[in-house]
Amino acid sequence: MTQSRVLALVGSLRQGSVNRQVAEAAAHHAPAGAEIVIFEGLGDLPFYNEDIDNPDTVIPEVEALRTAAGDADAVLVVTPEYNGTIPGVLKNAIDWLSRPYGNGAIVGKPTAVVSVSPVQYGAKWANEDTVRSIGIAGGKVVENAVLTIGQTGEKFGDKHPRENDEIGSLLTGVVEELVGASESELLSA
């Protein structure tokens, strides 16, 4: 198996958020041959605006995101639910990655969506909206790599999610599915 690079996009900007911790847990529990890199600059992206998205304008933060996505074999999105939907910062990143239209950095890229919430439904609406947005943007959402994690307070308490064996196993499965889809894409190319 070759080394697969997975770009993780975390929809919460808070450094200590449980969503970030779940992305860290995914990196910790990644199977051999998979490297998960968390993108650190989502909060630095300007709002998507086609007036500034042109070949004559270089926006370093956008270039960093597009390059990271282009260099990745797959994408792992970890999202909370804000007011019943996807956080604005994550939607903005997806908008930037979807352009140029039909040739964005995530077009055809295998993608997993994990949603995380303290309530029992595990940010189901944000998960569904993220899956839809990624799909419309051209990403290939891997059906078996979609996961909702609810009741995080009860599951994790004061511990990091990487210490939870059940979640570790689920995240390993998500990453395995994602890497498998990525390898299938390479073989069919």
CORNOR-V806813 format. One line per field, one symbol per residue. psi: psi as a letter, one per 40 degrees, with the letter a starting at -180 (. if undefined). burial: # if it has 9 or more other ideal C-beta (glycine too) atoms within 8 Angstrom, else .. Layout:
BEGIN
psi->???
burial->???
END
This chain:
BEGIN
psi->hihhhhhhhhehehdeidddddddddddeiihehhhhhheedeehiihhddegidehhhdddddddddddeidihhhhhahhfeahidddddddddeeiihefieehehhhihhihieideffdddddddddddddeeighhdefhhhhifdddddbeiideehddddddddddddddddddddddde.
burial->...#########....###########.###..######.##..#..#....#.....#.#########..###########...##.###########....####.#########...#######.###.###.######..########..##....##.#..#############.###.#....
END
